[in-house]
Amino acid sequence: MKILHCADFHVRDKDIDECRKVLSRLCRHAMDEPFDLIVIAGDMTDRNDIKFDSATARMIMETVSYLSMAAPVLVLTGTKFHDGNIPELMQEIRSENSVYVSNRPEQIILGADKEFYQAPVGEKAAADPDEKLLISTMPTPTKQFFDSLDCIEATDQAIGEAMSAIFAQFGETAGRLNLPHVLVGHWQVGGAYVSETQQLVGRDIEISVEQVLSARPSVACLGHIHKAQQIGQHPIFYSGSTYRKDFGELDSKGFYIHEVDETGLVDSEFVELPSRKLIKVSHDYTVKDLDTELGPLAGQYTNDQINGAHIRVEFKVWQDQRDRLDKDQLKQILLNNGAAEAEIQVVTIPRQNVRAAQVLESENLRDKVRARAEIVGDEVPESILQKCDAVEAETRDSIIQKIKRAA
């Protein structure tokens, strides 16, 4: 059985052209070779409040409709923040093969007729000839699946224990039916590498490798982590996201093709999608001389890395030197060297902020007075500085005695 495993489309109107490019390539690949099942493991949209007449909604419906022309499609709902109304959206799709949406822990059979059925419950010894694949689904673990109302630590423990029982039940059914078994989930597995730019929303419940393996999957097709990867040597895979949505996200984007049989995982292949390059570069000119460093700056952007890339360059400069940066000129340098798009951001730092800090950090009165004078542009006479030294040299008692004598 051949399975196409993808996840984390994160379609949003602002990136609709990029999403269309990568998802169109995904759909074309799905039609190029025979698949028995297509798995979308959560987070198809970037926000849960999309309107049904939006470009995002239309793109999602078109993509799933097209994928269903190639094979039956299993859609797992992702995090509530991203996929809140995906089940309602899927009801509007015109599909060639069956499209099944799972938003709770359950087990499903894919039949020889390419239809989805609920898995049998009880002591059934083996699969029927018409049952081709067992699918177990586990969406993002939330309190709605469990009945614990205790404190956070107790809730985490209760959810972990409850999920262990669910995975064990999945494994029991898999052992009984002796079918190829696909586990589909949207959560974080211990040992997974998170992309440097990805911020996981909310409090993540971490699932252990042992819990996953207790379900006895031929392959675990997961979403949620945006970096494509296999967990160790186990049949546990994240397909990663389908496009780069954040600057600095440099890892490859795409999907997996898995082949399984009743003995387990036969083969897996990662297929890269043509996602844009998003490069972020930072320069701090509060720690080096802007005048001497800006000249050769152009030479840093002549390599092949930025060819066809979207690049954002951030400059940190002193407020009084902001005018020395020609943003238009720098942008043109990047475009001339092959960048598809270029964005220049300038962060200005008032010198007074730093100098005021220097006043506080000064150890003696002489240095404090001199630092304060620099802020306002004054010069301090040496006689004043000598008086500062004299004041600091005096003891508390001697100062009091001089005041008394003067009175």
PAZAZA-647531 format. One line per 4 residues: number of its first residue (from 1); their letters; for each residue z, y, x of C-alpha. Coordinates in steps of 0.2 Angstrom, whole numbers, plus 5000, padded with zeros to 4 digits. Layout:
residues N
NUM = a = Z/Y/X ~ ...
This chain:
residues 407
1 = mkil = 5000/5000/5000 ~ 4995/5017/5007 ~ 5006/5032/5003 ~ 5002/5051/5006
5 = hcad = 5019/5060/5009 ~ 5020/5079/5008 ~ 5033/5091/5003 ~ 5039/5109/5004
9 = fhvr = 5023/5119/4999 ~ 5034/5134/4996 ~ 5019/5143/4987 ~ 5022/5161/4984
13 = dkdi = 5010/5175/4978 ~ 5011/5185/4994 ~ 5005/5170/5004 ~ 4993/5163/4991
17 = decr = 4977/5164/5002 ~ 4986/5154/5016 ~ 4993/5142/5003 ~ 4976/5139/4995
21 = kvls = 4968/5136/5013 ~ 4981/5122/5017 ~ 4983/5114/5000 ~ 4964/5113/4998
25 = rlcr = 4963/5104/5014 ~ 4977/5092/5009 ~ 4968/5089/4992 ~ 4951/5085/5001
29 = hamd = 4960/5073/5013 ~ 4968/5064/4998 ~ 4950/5061/4991 ~ 4943/5055/5008
33 = epfd = 4952/5038/5008 ~ 4960/5027/4995 ~ 4979/5030/4992 ~ 4990/5020/4980
37 = livi = 5003/5034/4978 ~ 5005/5052/4982 ~ 5023/5058/4985 ~ 5028/5077/4984
41 = agdm = 5046/5077/4990 ~ 5052/5094/4983 ~ 5051/5113/4985 ~ 5033/5116/4978
45 = tdrn = 5037/5134/4975 ~ 5047/5147/4985 ~ 5056/5154/4970 ~ 5063/5146/4954
49 = dikf = 5058/5160/4942 ~ 5039/5160/4944 ~ 5029/5165/4928 ~ 5017/5152/4921
53 = dsat = 5003/5165/4922 ~ 5006/5169/4941 ~ 4995/5164/4955 ~ 5008/5153/4962
57 = armi = 5009/5143/4945 ~ 4991/5141/4944 ~ 4990/5135/4962 ~ 5003/5122/4960
61 = metv = 4995/5116/4944 ~ 4978/5115/4952 ~ 4984/5106/4967 ~ 4993/5092/4958
65 = syls = 4979/5090/4945 ~ 4967/5088/4960 ~ 4979/5076/4969 ~ 4980/5066/4953
69 = maap = 4961/5062/4954 ~ 4965/5053/4970 ~ 4980/5043/4965 ~ 4996/5043/4954
73 = vlvl = 5007/5057/4959 ~ 5026/5056/4960 ~ 5034/5074/4960 ~ 5053/5076/4965
77 = tgtk = 5061/5092/4961 ~ 5068/5101/4976 ~ 5083/5113/4977 ~ 5087/5123/4962
81 = fhdg = 5083/5139/4970 ~ 5065/5134/4973 ~ 5060/5121/4960 ~ 5070/5127/4945
85 = nipe = 5056/5126/4932 ~ 5044/5113/4940 ~ 5047/5100/4927 ~ 5041/5112/4913
89 = lmqe = 5026/5117/4924 ~ 5020/5099/4927 ~ 5019/5097/4908 ~ 5004/5109/4908
93 = irse = 4994/5099/4920 ~ 4978/5090/4916 ~ 4979/5074/4927 ~ 4967/5060/4930
97 = nsvy = 4980/5047/4936 ~ 4998/5048/4930 ~ 5010/5062/4936 ~ 5028/5058/4936
101 = vsnr = 5042/5071/4938 ~ 5059/5065/4944 ~ 5074/5077/4943 ~ 5088/5064/4944
105 = peqi = 5093/5048/4953 ~ 5082/5034/4946 ~ 5071/5019/4950 ~ 5053/5018/4945
109 = ilga = 5040/5004/4946 ~ 5022/5008/4949 ~ 5011/4996/4940 ~ 4994/4988/4944
113 = dkef = 4988/4999/4930 ~ 4993/5015/4940 ~ 5006/5019/4928 ~ 5025/5023/4931
117 = yqap = 5038/5012/4922 ~ 5057/5012/4923 ~ 5063/4999/4935 ~ 5071/4983/4926
121 = vgek = 5090/4983/4925 ~ 5099/4966/4926 ~ 5097/4950/4935 ~ 5078/4949/4936
125 = aaad = 5074/4938/4951 ~ 5057/4944/4956 ~ 5043/4956/4952 ~ 5030/4953/4940
129 = pdek = 5012/4952/4947 ~ 5008/4968/4938 ~ 5022/4977/4948 ~ 5015/4984/4964
133 = llis = 5028/4996/4971 ~ 5047/5001/4968 ~ 5051/5019/4970 ~ 5069/5026/4971
137 = tmpt = 5072/5045/4969 ~ 5086/5055/4974 ~ 5084/5074/4972 ~ 5095/5087/4980
141 = ptkq = 5113/5081/4977 ~ 5122/5093/4966 ~ 5138/5093/4955 ~ 5127/5090/4940
145 = ffds = 5125/5072/4945 ~ 5144/5069/4947 ~ 5160/5072/4938 ~ 5171/5080/4952
149 = ldci = 5179/5096/4948 ~ 5190/5096/4963 ~ 5190/5108/4978 ~ 5175/5109/4990
153 = eatd = 5182/5096/5002 ~ 5186/5084/4989 ~ 5169/5087/4980 ~ 5160/5084/4996
157 = qaig = 5169/5067/4998 ~ 5167/5063/4980 ~ 5148/5066/4981 ~ 5147/5056/4997
161 = eams = 5155/5041/4990 ~ 5145/5042/4974 ~ 5129/5043/4983 ~ 5134/5028/4994
165 = aifa = 5136/5018/4978 ~ 5119/5024/4971 ~ 5110/5020/4988 ~ 5118/5003/4988
169 = qfge = 5112/5000/4970 ~ 5095/5005/4975 ~ 5095/4992/4989 ~ 5101/4978/4977
173 = tagr = 5087/4981/4966 ~ 5075/4982/4981 ~ 5082/4965/4987 ~ 5080/4957/4970
177 = lnlp = 5062/4963/4966 ~ 5055/4960/4984 ~ 5042/4974/4982 ~ 5037/4987/4994
181 = hvlv = 5050/5001/4992 ~ 5048/5019/4994 ~ 5064/5030/4994 ~ 5060/5049/4989
185 = ghwq = 5073/5062/4993 ~ 5076/5080/4996 ~ 5091/5083/5007 ~ 5097/5083/5025
189 = vgga = 5099/5067/5035 ~ 5111/5067/5050 ~ 5102/5069/5066 ~ 5087/5079/5058
193 = yvse = 5080/5093/5068 ~ 5079/5109/5058 ~ 5066/5122/5063 ~ 5072/5137/5072
197 = tqql = 5067/5149/5058 ~ 5073/5139/5043 ~ 5089/5144/5035 ~ 5096/5131/5023
201 = vgrd = 5101/5139/5007 ~ 5119/5135/5000 ~ 5131/5121/5005 ~ 5121/5106/5011
205 = ieis = 5127/5089/5008 ~ 5123/5078/5024 ~ 5117/5061/5021 ~ 5120/5048/5034
209 = veqv = 5106/5036/5041 ~ 5117/5022/5036 ~ 5117/5028/5018 ~ 5098/5029/5018
213 = lsar = 5096/5012/5026 ~ 5108/5004/5013 ~ 5094/5007/5000 ~ 5083/4995/5010
217 = psva = 5068/5006/5009 ~ 5051/5001/5017 ~ 5049/5020/5020 ~ 5060/5035/5015
221 = clgh = 5049/5050/5011 ~ 5059/5066/5012 ~ 5058/5084/5010 ~ 5069/5099/5013
225 = ihka = 5068/5100/5032 ~ 5053/5111/5037 ~ 5050/5102/5054 ~ 5040/5086/5052
229 = qqig = 5049/5071/5061 ~ 5054/5053/5061 ~ 5073/5050/5062 ~ 5075/5040/5077
233 = qhpi = 5066/5023/5076 ~ 5071/5021/5057 ~ 5058/5022/5043 ~ 5064/5039/5038
237 = fysg = 5052/5053/5038 ~ 5051/5072/5034 ~ 5034/5078/5031 ~ 5039/5096/5035
241 = styr = 5032/5111/5026 ~ 5013/5113/5024 ~ 5011/5131/5031 ~ 5021/5143/5042
245 = kdfg = 5029/5156/5031 ~ 5040/5164/5044 ~ 5036/5173/5061 ~ 5042/5162/5076
249 = elds = 5038/5146/5067 ~ 5027/5137/5079 ~ 5029/5118/5075 ~ 5014/5109/5068
253 = kgfy = 5012/5108/5049 ~ 5005/5094/5039 ~ 5009/5078/5030 ~ 5011/5059/5033
257 = ihev = 5001/5044/5028 ~ 5012/5028/5027 ~ 5007/5010/5025 ~ 5020/4998/5018
261 = detg = 5021/4980/5012 ~ 5034/4969/5006 ~ 5040/4967/5024 ~ 5043/4985/5027
265 = lvds = 5034/4999/5036 ~ 5017/4994/5043 ~ 5011/5011/5050 ~ 5014/5030/5049
269 = efve = 5002/5044/5054 ~ 5005/5063/5054 ~ 4990/5073/5049 ~ 4990/5092/5054
273 = lpsr = 4985/5105/5042 ~ 4976/5121/5048 ~ 4991/5133/5046 ~ 4990/5151/5053
277 = klik = 5000/5155/5069 ~ 5014/5167/5067 ~ 5020/5174/5083 ~ 5035/5185/5086
281 = vshd = 5038/5194/5102 ~ 5052/5206/5106 ~ 5054/5220/5120 ~ 5070/5229/5123
285 = ytvk = 5067/5245/5132 ~ 5085/5251/5131 ~ 5088/5239/5146 ~ 5072/5243/5156
289 = dldt = 5062/5259/5159 ~ 5049/5262/5145 ~ 5038/5273/5156 ~ 5035/5260/5170
293 = elgp = 5035/5245/5159 ~ 5023/5251/5145 ~ 5008/5252/5156 ~ 5005/5233/5160
297 = lagq = 5011/5228/5143 ~ 4993/5225/5137 ~ 4991/5212/5150 ~ 5004/5201/5142
301 = ytnd = 4993/5198/5126 ~ 4977/5192/5134 ~ 4981/5173/5133 ~ 4973/5161/5121
305 = qing = 4990/5159/5112 ~ 4987/5175/5101 ~ 4968/5171/5097 ~ 4967/5170/5078
309 = ahir = 4986/5172/5076 ~ 4996/5184/5066 ~ 5008/5193/5078 ~ 5023/5204/5076
313 = vefk = 5029/5214/5091 ~ 5046/5222/5090 ~ 5051/5236/5102 ~ 5069/5242/5104
317 = vwqd = 5069/5259/5111 ~ 5080/5275/5113 ~ 5078/5287/5099 ~ 5072/5301/5110
321 = qrdr = 5058/5290/5118 ~ 5051/5284/5101 ~ 5036/5296/5103 ~ 5031/5288/5119
325 = ldkd = 5026/5272/5109 ~ 5008/5273/5102 ~ 5009/5260/5088 ~ 4991/5261/5084
329 = qlkq = 4985/5259/5102 ~ 4996/5244/5104 ~ 4990/5236/5088 ~ 4972/5239/5093
333 = illn = 4976/5230/5110 ~ 4982/5215/5100 ~ 4967/5215/5089 ~ 4955/5217/5103
337 = ngaa = 4963/5202/5112 ~ 4959/5191/5097 ~ 4974/5192/5085 ~ 4969/5190/5067
341 = eaei = 4983/5203/5061 ~ 4995/5213/5071 ~ 5011/5222/5066 ~ 5021/5234/5077
345 = qvvt = 5039/5237/5073 ~ 5050/5250/5082 ~ 5069/5249/5081 ~ 5077/5265/5088
349 = iprq = 5094/5266/5095 ~ 5103/5283/5096 ~ 5109/5286/5114 ~ 5125/5294/5107
353 = nvra = 5130/5278/5100 ~ 5130/5270/5117 ~ 5138/5285/5126 ~ 5152/5286/5113
357 = aqvl = 5156/5268/5117 ~ 5156/5272/5135 ~ 5169/5286/5132 ~ 5180/5273/5124
361 = esen = 5177/5261/5138 ~ 5181/5273/5151 ~ 5198/5269/5160 ~ 5204/5286/5166
365 = lrdk = 5204/5304/5158 ~ 5192/5311/5171 ~ 5178/5298/5166 ~ 5182/5300/5148
369 = vrar = 5179/5319/5149 ~ 5163/5317/5159 ~ 5156/5304/5147 ~ 5160/5315/5132
373 = aeiv = 5152/5330/5141 ~ 5136/5320/5143 ~ 5134/5317/5125 ~ 5134/5335/5121
377 = gdev = 5124/5340/5136 ~ 5138/5350/5145 ~ 5143/5351/5163 ~ 5162/5349/5167
381 = pesi = 5168/5361/5181 ~ 5177/5352/5195 ~ 5193/5362/5192 ~ 5194/5354/5175
385 = lqkc = 5192/5336/5182 ~ 5206/5340/5195 ~ 5217/5345/5181 ~ 5213/5328/5172
389 = dave = 5218/5319/5188 ~ 5234/5330/5189 ~ 5239/5326/5171 ~ 5236/5307/5173
393 = aetr = 5247/5308/5189 ~ 5261/5316/5180 ~ 5275/5305/5172 ~ 5282/5307/5155
397 = dsii = 5298/5314/5161 ~ 5290/5327/5174 ~ 5279/5334/5160 ~ 5295/5336/5149
401 = qkik = 5304/5345/5163 ~ 5289/5357/5166 ~ 5289/5361/5148 ~ 5307/5365/5148
405 = raa = 5306/5376/5163 ~ 5292/5386/5156 ~ 5301/5389/5140
